[in-house]
Amino acid sequence: MGIHAFIVPIRDLDTNAVLPGIEINDCGHKIGLNGVDNGALRFRSVRIPRDNLLNRFGDVSRDGKYTSSLPTINKRFAATLGELVGGRVGIAYSSVGILKVSVTIAVRYALLRQQFGPPKKPEISVLDYQSHQHKLMPMLASSYAFHFATLYLVDNYSEMKKTNDEDVIADVHVLSSGLKAYITSYTAKSISVCRESCGGHGYAAVNRFGAMRNDHDIFQTFEGDNTVLLQQVAGDLLKQYQEKFKGGTLSATWNYLRDSMGTYLSQPNPVTSRWEGEDHLRDPNFQLDAFRYRSSRLLHSVAARLQKHSKTLGGFGAWNRCLNHLLTLAESHIESVILAKFIEAVKRCPDEKTRELLKLVCDLYALDRIWKDIGTYRNVDYVAPNKAKAIHKLADYLSYQVRLVAQELIDAFDLPDLIVRAPIGMQSEAYAQYTQHVGF
């Protein structure tokens, strides 16, 4: 039969009293998100009327016969599973919104705050310091990258709801798991970086970093613990890997493995591994190939390790022995999806100037991520030492270029002051509003 959902009444509709056999307890005060009331239920011999069955996909007759419009247990499970995906889609999308607010506050403050400067010259904005650009500009680029990735996720989720196609449901389930885990983990770390970037003012409750950090923290746990969700992604990748060598068809999001896996099984090109020109490094084909090469390499190597260890440790022991490797694989794959959707969004942009600006931001996102995992590329000679140095140098330069348009990029989020609600992050008169708030 598979999973079948139902509704259980817990209170009397007239008196609001708890119904017989039901016990309700409050979970107590939480670190954050206390606008959501969490509790626990205990049921003791509670009868559920047949009318309370949720019968979109199946029904139970009075004589106990089960019928369904979906022919197999797998299809019924997939359809029911699809109803659970919406929570993860919403969390990923909301987490991007919180990241945008955090980056908006930090960048606006950094543009206004002046500190030190050349001798006998005016002080400069703290965002003019390379160290501050290094903190915030890749984060700003990631906000844009996540924006386009979650739009893609929402579109796929909408298609899933319309069609109830088994393959689409499975694809969206894994994609939502990966994006939810990756984005919420990134945002949680970024809120703290944004807070630190605003100095003591960032510690003031009125500037919201503390509340956002506490409210968002649970995003990493509810609707699926992030570590568990990444394992789902890794497991699906291994399934797709097996399908490739069986001659099967890969799902839409994963189909790049068909080509990049073949590339991985050959040695890196000794010529292109040394190319260090800016045009080459900013070529989206190079960037996406690099991301996908890393994912394919990780997939092939972890599959070999699992096969080896399963002979002595069994399936569970082998999985646990390779767990960190599997988590890295899942994150790498999700980064490949994010970059692919960002590149597609840049190409689709109809306005030339806007497209050039988005291309700049996309290049920073890609090269910053490559540099942060440069050891992986160096270990397999995918990137030669001179090319690694060029990537680092260009990423710093792109951070500077993005800094020059940071105000415009932040304003393009179109977040009204009512949403930002931090005096140091308002669109105008930030210092005046803040000093008035603290009593000056």
Secondary structure, DSSP 8 states (H G I E B T S, - for coil): -----B----B-TTT--B-TTEEEEE----SS-TTS--EEEEESS----GGGB--SSEEE-TTS-EEESSSSHHHHHHHHHHHHHHHHHHHHHHHHHHHHHHHHHHHHHHHH-B---STTS---BGGGSHHHHHHHHHHHHHHHHHHHHHHHHHHHHHHHHHH--HHHHHHHHHHHHHHHHHHHHHHHHHHHHHHHHTGGGGGSGGG-HHHHHHHHHGGGTTTS-HHHHHHHHHHHHHHHHHHHHTT----GGGTTHHHHHHHHTS---TTGGG---HHHHT-HHHHHHHHHHHHHHHHHHHHHHHHHHHHHHHHHHHHHHTHHHHHHHHHHHHHHHHHHHHHHHHHH--SHHHHHHHHHHHHHHHHHHHHHTHHHHHHTTSS-HHHHHHHHHHHHHHHHHHHHTHHHHHHTT---HHHH--GGGSSS-HHHHHHHHTT-
